[in-house]
Amino acid sequence: MRTSRAEIDLAAIQQNIRKVAAKVGPAVRVLGVVKANAYGHGLVQVARAVTEAGATYLGVAIAEEGVALRQHTNIPILVFSPPTEENLEDYVRFDLDATITSMETAYALDAIAGSAGKRVRVQIKVDTGMGRLGFFPKNAVEAFRTISNLESLSLVGVYSHLATSDEVNKEFAKRQLISFKNVVTAITDVLASSARSNLPSKSPKTIFHIANSGAILDLPGSFFDMVRPGIMAYGYYPSFETTQSVDIRPALTLRSSLVQVKTFQPGMSISYGRKYFTRKSERVGVVPIGYGDGFTRLLTGKASVLINGKKYPIVGTITMDHIMVGLGDDYEVQKGDEVVLIGKCGDAEISAWDLASELGTIPYEILCMINNRVPRIYLNSNTPLTD
Ligand SMILES: Cc1ncc(COP(=O)(O)O)c(C=O)c1O
């Protein structure tokens, strides 16, 4: 096992999900967002943990993630990106909920499901202001009518996505919400009138949903039938502008250890490009992690690590496989000592927010950057994992 590893506390993720569920109440379902390798935490293990904690839906970004997940669970999996010609078949074979953003795709999926003698679950995406995927609200009800009549599609949901729910100014998020509510009301009317005319309904009750983490925290009118927590499940608030109305804790610790410690004389240079020179006699430690693991070179000169509960700066250029740590004249630190790059160490902590702030990004990106070269170790997993 590599010394550099990401420890994932599954109990923390489960507690975060339970707290979300408590906030939204028992009538609202929770969809665990596990796209992008569960924000870097591990697709299958996290999916299992969140479903054990009460999530009854899973959300991924691309069909491939849904296919990988389907071997491990029977619960519904919604793929947020619309199907492409190349992967339509996957939705049929692996029983994935397709996001429909155009009639063309709806017809193509209906045809392919029909020829396989199956029905595919679909959800309509409405663009209420995200400015990305989906039908504009004015076209959504017509799309709903047409799609619900397609023989081989089962229309199970209608959803939208908020662009600014994590901002302190909720004006635009509220406008999106009103726009979504209007669509929900119009579709509910369509459903009611088809029920009145006793048309046999081939689809189950429609699930309406729009809330991401920012909305779960701060927009109580946004819960509808289901909420979709992503970053919150992993223990981070989506921004500094939201409230912290749900108490969550980070699940990931990025750890390594010192593989060498040397004393450098004054005026010696460290790493590529000689960007750092020792000013006095200085101890420098080497940690076997680098941008080849997703610990981006852009953090050069900006990040620190924790050793024995104390903070030490990364010195010199971050390389593909190693970083160097300036230990000054601290002779207590030794080869083999544990290094924390993200997480807690004693009373000290470096959070994904600390690194994100240095880079002008968000913790989402920091967590997703940790790539597959870094083994994930799962703590507090109740179920033995077979993968
Ligand atoms: C469609 C959809 N729903 C929910 C989420 C979860 O968002 P967050 O991580 O902010 O909770 C995402 C992530 O961007 C998403 O794309």
The ligand as a Gaussian input file, in Angstrom:
#p B3LYP/6-31G(d) Opt

LIG

0 1
 C      -27.733000      18.323000     -11.315000
 C      -26.997000      18.460000     -10.029000
 N      -27.659000      18.329000      -8.881000
 C      -27.043000      18.451000      -7.685000
 C      -25.701000      18.738000      -7.601000
 C      -25.066000      18.880000      -6.248000
 O      -24.623000      20.177000      -6.024000
 P      -23.869000      20.539000      -4.672000
 O      -22.609000      19.751000      -4.693000
 O      -23.649000      21.998000      -4.732000
 O      -24.772000      20.109000      -3.571000
 C      -24.976000      18.897000      -8.783000
 C      -23.557000      19.254000      -8.729000
 O      -23.088000      20.168000      -9.315000
 C      -25.635000      18.755000     -10.037000
 O      -24.977000      18.884000     -11.200000

